[in-house]
Amino acid sequence: MKSDFSKPQRQSLVGVVVMFADTLRGVIKGLWPLLIVWIFRLKDYDKFSVIAGAVAIIVLVAVIAYLKYLNFTFFLDEKNQEFVIRHGILNKSRLAIPLDKIQQVNINQSLIQRIINVHALEVDTAGSSKKEVSIRAINHDLALLLKERLLENEYETNDDFTSEEGEVKVKTRSTEKEHPFIQISLLTLFKTGITSNYTRSFALLFAFVITTYQYIEDFIEAAGYEEDTLDSYFDPELLLRFITFIIVGILFLTLFINLGRTIIRYFDFKITRKQNSLLLSHGLLSTKSTIIRPEKVQLLVIGRNFFQKKLGIQDIRISQAFNQSTNKKQLQSAIEIPGCDDNERDTLLKFLLNKIPEKGVALKPSIRKLIFMIIKSLVIPIGVFFFISYLSPEMRDYIIFLPIYIIFVGLIVFFSFRNYRLFVNNDFIIKKGGAWDVDTQILAPHKIQGISLTQYFWHKSSDIGIVTLHTAGGNLVFGLTNYTKLKELTNYWLYQVETTDKNWM
Amino acid sequence: MDTINNDFTNNVIDTASLPKFEEAVLTTLHPDYKKIMYFNVGIVYLILAIAIGAVCYFNEQVHPYIVPAVIVYVLLLIITIVFVNLSFKNRGYAFRAHDVIYKNGVLATTTTIIPYNRVQHVALHEGILSRKFGLAAIEVFTAGGDSSDVKIAGIEKEQAESIKQLLVGKILKQSTPNEE
């Protein structure tokens, strides 16, 4: 099934529908203030002109969509090694991307695209390119083929690179065409869904409940009731039952939302190995696919909490090198692989890092960190509470919550201090941290871009400090800990970075 | 990259005998740069003083607060001057064979080290005022994002130029074997 990309070609004809949807969305986005005015004054116009107007707009949009479709062509210029896109109805533009500048090719599918069975192909380039190139409608086989052609160049250089490194094993494997790697089942997603993101969902719901409560209070006040009546409406038993009901409700809602979110996002999660890279695809409503290439991986995070540990699953988050212009967006969207079991984790790590990282010598945080954490999250908030209740006596009613707060936060502080470790060996820097969700950050020394050592002046006498390892996929921060040891490690890491022949990207 | 030896050896590395970054002698900034720092502080406080003066002039109600306002203003000015002095004193840089070291900070001293083989590009900045004094700033960019980029101000123009040449040379030397 060799397809010819050397001649300019259009997108799939059904793609007109996608173009139509895109243009319509654009029109609505641009004209919404006008549209709202029209809708409100709908009665004033007679039916005929309203329908005629709507039809005119739709026809116009359809014509534009069709013209867009006609004028959009793409082809592969073999001679200049460029991927060329021509588009524009009145202002014609020609976009040429040198093949070796292409970083990533993603094939995605939105809901509309899914209905008419086409895919979007997005080309991500290196450098300061804010406008991504995207083909909005292309059929699946063609998309895969084009993707392969676009990335051919990359693979060649990769093979060179790996053979330089003497990774014969990887190279021989890369000759196998396709290789199903990891598949996350619905059951695993279910397990992940009910065990992850408690904190975030809880905070969200908590905010929601508080705003609703306030809203109801405001409403009652506005309705002209006395302030006290709200309290006297409820007898204590009813109130207690009501509170329990709300708490249980929140817990169930949290679980439910998490479950839904996880399944919609990660449904049918598949990882396939393609030559030297991994291809991830997932999604229930819209399919997303991403490519991970081992050299591009900067930071790897393995996250698991107590329940997930018992179930033997964990999430893996992968940060790849990002463009400087888009770093914030990219940072948030680290690639996530939910619910890997230990075997899958090891296979992945082995593929991405060449070997399974072992924990080296542990570096413990200084006891001053514990003291600092206690002051920050216990002493200061409690102090503020007492100060406020000194000023306004009504706050004293809430004093029963104080022991709960102390126990809760105290446990978090204790566990996050106990889990906080930095393991260093020749090949990896591993940081462990977190109280409930324990994250393990893994970094290979040759990915380091720069090292910062920070010390506040009151830390000098006790010889402690903070280290920040900058990578192209985010930072790894560890502190407070023994400063002399940190300096020693910094010298060692610098030596490793400055003498390495490995590519960081 | 060219930093490896072709004769492969794999001796145990004695971490204690590695070159120590903390022993590198840091160059302090050019004394004229302190004047620029003072000048910048002066401008900010001048604008502040004019604003306060204008408020006092047009609004009679604030007159009783003039004395405390002046006291706060003077206190802030003194603190700022102390900070500028400390900040100037704490800054220092060194260009070693394989990396650049930059130290700065008043309450927290941060030492940032960037290996040359991780530098993406280098920029040379010249402000209006620094040009009068013949000074320039060197900014070293890495792929590690804003937090790891280093900007060293207050270097003599000629020196800055030669540092830039040195860095550019290092980057080119690093990347040529890669490009092919």
Interface residues (C-beta under 8 A of the other chain):
Chain A: A321 Q324 N327 I448 Q449 G450 I451 S452 L453 T454 Q455 Y456 F457 T468 H470 T471 A472 G474 N475 K487 E488 T490 N491 Y492 L494 Y495 V497 E498 T499 T500 D501 N503 W504 M505
Chain B: M1 T3 I4 I13 T15 A16 L18 P19 K20 F21 E22 H98 D99 G105 L107 A108 T109 T110 T111 T112 I113 I114 P115 Y116 N117 R118 Q120 F141 T142 A143 G144 G145 S147 S148 V150 N178
